[in-house]
């Protein structure tokens, strides 16, 4: 039982590191795309407000929620491996 707790704690820490890295990278890519779109559209309004509005929309997007799969997928895989190892 102690080994399972250790596995879950270490797994949670590793998944959190991956989640933060992927989130920062994805947000940086979105910010750059917003700046590029602002240039392509002929510079409508202020760049900072355009980027802030776009990042606010990104915060509520499906893509941001899909990044949470970093926690879900490994948990499902570990549970599946434990089940098939012990019960089949």
Order of alpha helices (4+ residues) and beta strands (2+ residues): alpha-alpha-alpha-alpha
